[in-house]
Amino acid sequence: MTDERWSLAGGEALLLLRVVIANGGFEEYWRFHVHREYQRTHATRYREQLDLAA
């Protein structure tokens, strides 16, 4: 990754990901990430429709 330019937020995210990988926690982190992304993109978007159907 030489000659790469990162924003402060992007660089911090990359460093945190490298720590997770180095500590052997990537699989657990990825499951957490997928679940949170689902919540962010699907569950909150369709929550009102589900409440009306119930």
Secondary structure as GFF3:
##gff-version 3
##sequence-region A 1 54
A	DSSP	alpha_helix	8	22	.	.	.	ID=ss1
A	DSSP	alpha_helix	26	38	.	.	.	ID=ss2
A	DSSP	pi_helix	39	43	.	.	.	ID=ss3
A	DSSP	alpha_helix	47	53	.	.	.	ID=ss4
###
